[in-house]
Amino acid sequence: MKLSYFFRKPSPVFHSIEEQFFTIQKDLPKDVEYSNKFAKYHSKGLFKRIFITIQSAFSQGDINHITGDIHFVALFLRKKKTVLTVHDIGSVLNKKGIKNKILRFFWFSMPFARVKYVTVISDFTKNEIIKNFKIKSDKIVVIPDCVSPAIPFTEKNFNKEEPNILQIGTKQNKNIPNLIKALSGISCKLTIIGNLSEEQKELLKQHNIDYENKINLKFSEIIEEYKKADMVTFISTYEGFGVPILEAQAAGKPVITSNISPMTEVAGKGALKVNPRNIPEIKTEIQKIITNEKLRQKLIKNGKENVKKYSATAVADRYFKLYKSIYGQN
């Protein structure tokens, strides 16, 4: 079996998809051959996208796997031998206009029709797709993300006087404004990974938050940030899955996340869960972690147990079974 994995053009900023599949590939059976096909250009402009699609058509294997983002390359791939992974559909929800219609067609409707299976990372995303697109339920296979084995469980003396709170991501759905407001008046250092907008920087200044902003980090550098953190916040208003929750648990950190799907399912019993739009509630739960050592240890213990369900070996096995199911089909 020869697998061709299709990836977007490498970026120093966005690399979560790549890290996921590089990790999974290491746990595939040894007799499986795979090659990674990276787009020559970033997905911008009509002609570059046409080139990426043609490039992909000449790079096919026994089975093709589009790993995310560049869904449109499905157009010229063999339908019965192609798998598409969709991480979320947030880019087209609650939006109107011709631009959104084009996005819906080329990134979702057309690719869905041009592949054998669509894999999604949560039941939440599966239900969102079924609700918003004409696609049969049995064509969608739920295979969760895995947590990287490269993340070490790190014991650290919790800094109760000024805890280092780690926040991964700065896009609108990451809910940075509510996190900032909740931290107002709490003695802490906020470490933020991702590009901050001017509005976010101004809000940090208004609420007198001691913060450090880091961008363009390699995955190995993000691991170091997990090691240095006292706790991790991930109170997004929308997610397709929520890998940072698992990464924080694997690193041995107490986590606060949102009480909405799929984050509540991903976190299991290894996180405090809050209404991401309720600022006083967010503040209260953060203060609980800072002041309650028994609670911290319970969350860390439960988180360590929770990540076992998302091991690279278990997730790779589920992908391999899917590949094998279509390998011999005409």
C-alpha positions in Angstrom: 0.0 0.0 0.0 1.4 3.4 -1.1 -0.1 6.4 0.5 0.1 10.0 -0.7 -0.5 12.6 1.9 -1.4 16.1 0.5 -0.4 19.1 2.6 -0.7 22.8 2.3 2.5 24.8 1.7 4.6 24.7 4.9 4.2 27.8 7.1 6.1 28.9 10.2 2.8 30.0 11.8 0.4 27.2 11.0 1.7 23.7 11.6 -0.8 21.8 13.7 -2.1 19.7 10.8 1.4 18.7 9.8 2.3 17.8 13.3 -0.8 15.6 13.6 -0.1 13.5 10.5 3.7 13.3 11.0 3.0 11.8 14.4 0.4 9.4 13.0 2.7 8.3 10.2 5.3 7.1 12.6 2.8 4.5 14.0 1.5 3.1 10.7 2.5 -0.5 10.0 6.1 -0.9 8.7 5.0 -2.3 5.4 3.0 0.8 4.5 4.9 3.2 2.2 3.9 6.9 2.4 5.1 10.1 0.8 4.2 13.7 1.7 3.2 16.0 -1.1 3.4 19.7 -0.1 1.7 22.4 -2.2 4.2 24.6 -4.0 2.2 27.7 -3.2 0.1 29.1 -0.4 -3.6 28.8 -1.2 -4.1 32.3 -2.5 -5.4 33.3 -5.9 -7.1 31.3 -8.7 -4.0 30.4 -10.7 -2.0 29.2 -7.7 -4.9 27.0 -6.6 -5.3 25.6 -10.1 -1.5 24.8 -10.1 -1.8 23.1 -6.7 -4.7 21.0 -8.0 -2.8 19.9 -11.1 0.3 19.2 -9.0 -1.7 16.9 -6.8 -3.2 15.0 -9.7 0.3 13.9 -10.8 1.3 12.9 -7.3 -1.3 10.2 -6.5 -0.7 6.9 -4.6 -2.7 3.8 -4.1 -4.6 5.9 -1.6 -4.7 9.7 -1.4 -5.2 11.5 1.8 -5.9 15.3 1.8 -4.9 16.3 5.3 -6.8 19.6 5.5 -7.0 23.2 4.3 -6.5 22.5 0.6 -9.7 20.5 0.2 -10.2 21.6 -3.4 -7.4 19.4 -4.7 -9.9 16.5 -4.6 -11.2 17.7 -8.0 -8.6 15.7 -10.1 -7.9 12.9 -7.6 -9.3 9.4 -7.9 -12.6 9.5 -6.1 -12.7 5.9 -4.9 -9.1 6.1 -3.5 -9.3 9.5 -1.8 -9.8 10.4 1.8 -10.4 14.0 3.0 -9.9 15.2 6.6 -11.9 18.2 7.6 -10.9 19.8 10.9 -13.9 22.2 11.2 -16.3 24.2 9.0 -16.2 27.4 11.1 -15.0 29.5 8.0 -18.5 29.2 6.4 -20.9 29.2 9.3 -23.2 32.1 9.8 -21.9 34.0 6.8 -23.6 35.2 3.6 -22.7 36.6 0.2 -21.1 35.4 -3.0 -17.7 35.0 -1.5 -19.1 32.6 1.1 -21.0 30.6 -1.6 -17.7 30.2 -3.5 -15.9 29.1 -0.4 -18.7 26.6 0.5 -18.6 25.0 -3.0 -14.8 24.7 -3.6 -13.7 23.9 0.0 -16.6 21.7 1.1 -19.5 20.8 -1.3 -17.3 19.8 -4.3 -14.6 18.0 -2.3 -17.3 16.1 -0.3 -18.6 14.8 -3.7 -15.2 13.9 -5.0 -13.9 11.6 -2.2 -14.6 8.2 -0.9 -14.6 9.2 2.8 -14.5 12.3 4.8 -12.8 12.0 8.2 -13.5 14.5 10.9 -12.0 14.9 14.3 -15.1 14.9 16.5 -18.8 14.0 16.5 -19.5 17.7 16.8 -17.9 18.4 13.4 -19.7 15.5 11.8 -23.0 16.8 13.0 -22.1 20.3 11.8 -21.3 19.0 8.3 -24.5 16.9 8.1 -26.5 19.9 9.2 -24.9 22.3 6.7 -24.2 20.1 3.6 -25.9 17.4 1.6 -23.7 14.4 2.6 -24.7 11.0 3.9 -23.8 10.1 7.5 -22.0 6.9 6.6 -19.5 8.7 4.3 -18.2 10.6 7.4 -15.8 8.8 9.7 -14.9 10.2 13.1 -11.2 9.8 13.9 -9.9 12.1 16.7 -6.7 14.0 16.7 -3.8 12.5 18.7 -1.5 14.0 21.2 2.2 14.0 20.3 4.4 11.6 22.3 7.1 14.3 22.1 5.4 16.2 24.9 6.9 15.1 28.2 4.9 15.0 31.5 6.7 17.7 33.5 6.2 18.2 37.2 6.6 21.9 38.3 6.2 23.7 41.5 3.1 25.8 41.0 3.8 29.6 41.3 0.9 30.7 43.5 2.1 34.3 43.8 2.3 34.9 40.0 1.3 31.9 37.9 2.4 31.6 34.3 -0.9 31.2 32.4 -0.4 29.8 28.8 -2.9 30.7 26.1 -2.5 29.0 22.7 -4.0 30.9 19.7 -5.3 34.4 19.2 -8.0 34.1 16.4 -11.4 35.5 17.1 -12.8 32.1 18.3 -10.0 31.9 20.9 -11.9 34.4 23.0 -8.9 36.5 24.0 -11.0 39.6 25.1 -13.0 37.6 27.7 -9.8 36.0 29.0 -8.1 39.3 29.4 -11.1 40.8 31.3 -11.3 37.7 33.5 -7.6 38.1 34.4 -8.0 41.7 35.4 -6.9 42.1 39.0 -5.3 38.6 39.2 -1.6 38.6 39.8 -0.2 36.5 36.9 1.9 36.4 33.8 0.0 35.6 30.6 2.0 33.9 27.8 0.2 34.2 24.5 1.2 32.1 21.5 0.0 33.7 18.2 -0.2 37.1 16.5 -2.0 39.7 18.7 -4.2 42.3 17.0 -3.9 46.0 18.0 -7.2 45.8 19.7 -6.0 42.8 21.8 -2.8 44.6 22.7 -4.8 47.7 23.8 -7.1 45.6 25.9 -4.1 44.0 27.6 -2.8 47.5 28.4 -6.1 48.7 29.7 -6.4 45.8 32.1 -2.8 46.1 33.2 -2.0 42.5 32.3 1.6 41.4 32.5 2.0 39.4 29.3 4.5 38.0 26.8 3.6 37.4 23.2 5.4 34.8 21.1 4.9 34.0 17.4 6.3 31.7 14.7 7.3 29.1 17.2 8.4 25.6 16.2 6.6 22.7 17.8 9.6 22.0 19.9 9.5 25.6 21.2 5.8 25.3 22.0 6.6 22.2 24.1 9.0 24.3 26.1 6.2 26.8 26.7 4.0 24.0 28.1 6.9 23.0 30.4 7.2 26.5 31.8 3.4 27.1 32.2 1.6 26.7 35.6 -1.8 26.3 33.9 -3.3 26.5 30.4 -6.4 28.3 29.3 -8.4 27.3 26.2 -11.9 29.0 26.5 -12.7 29.1 22.8 -16.2 29.9 21.5 -15.8 27.5 18.7 -13.5 24.6 17.9 -13.5 21.5 15.7 -11.6 19.6 18.4 -9.1 21.2 20.8 -5.7 19.7 20.6 -4.1 22.2 23.1 -6.3 20.7 25.8 -4.7 17.3 25.3 -1.2 18.8 24.9 -1.6 20.6 28.2 -2.8 17.4 29.9 0.1 15.4 28.5 2.5 18.1 29.8 0.9 17.7 33.3 -0.8 21.1 33.5 -4.2 22.0 35.0 -6.6 23.2 32.2 -9.5 25.5 31.9 -11.7 25.1 28.8 -15.2 25.8 27.5 -18.3 23.9 28.6 -19.3 23.4 24.9 -18.8 20.6 22.4 -16.4 19.2 21.4 -14.1 20.7 24.1 -16.0 19.2 27.0 -15.8 15.7 25.5 -12.1 16.1 24.6 -11.1 17.3 28.1 -12.9 14.6 29.9 -12.5 15.0 33.7 -9.1 16.7 33.3 -10.2 20.3 33.1 -12.4 22.9 34.7 -15.1 23.9 32.2 -16.6 27.4 32.0 -19.2 29.3 30.0 -16.7 31.1 27.6 -19.0 34.2 27.5 -19.3 34.5 31.3 -16.4 36.6 32.5 -17.0 36.3 36.3 -17.3 32.5 36.0 -14.0 32.4 34.1 -12.3 34.5 36.7 -13.7 32.4 39.6 -12.4 29.1 38.0 -9.0 30.5 37.3 -8.8 31.6 41.0 -9.8 28.1 42.1 -6.8 26.6 40.3 -4.5 29.2 41.7 -5.6 28.7 45.3 -6.6 25.0 45.5 -3.7 22.6 45.4 -5.9 19.5 45.7 -7.9 20.6 42.8 -4.8 21.2 40.7 -3.5 17.7 41.5 -6.9 16.1 40.7 -7.0 17.9 37.3 -3.5 16.9 36.5 -4.1 13.2 37.4 -7.3 13.0 35.4 -5.7 14.7 32.5 -2.9 12.3 32.4 -5.4 9.4 32.3 -7.5 11.2 29.7 -4.8 11.5 27.0 -4.3 7.8 26.9 -7.4 7.6 24.7 -5.7 9.9 22.2 -2.4 8.1 21.7 -0.7 8.2 18.3 -0.8 4.4 18.1 -4.6 4.2 18.6 -5.3 7.0 16.1 -2.9 5.6 13.5 -4.6 2.2 13.8 -8.0 3.7 13.0 -6.7 5.5 9.9 -5.0 2.3 8.8 -8.2 0.3 9.1 -9.9 2.9 6.9 -7.2 2.8 4.3 -7.3 -1.0 4.3 -11.1 -0.9 3.8 -10.7 1.0 0.5 -7.4 -0.4 -0.7 -8.7 -3.4 -2.5 -11.8 -1.8 -4.0 -12.1 -1.2 -7.7 
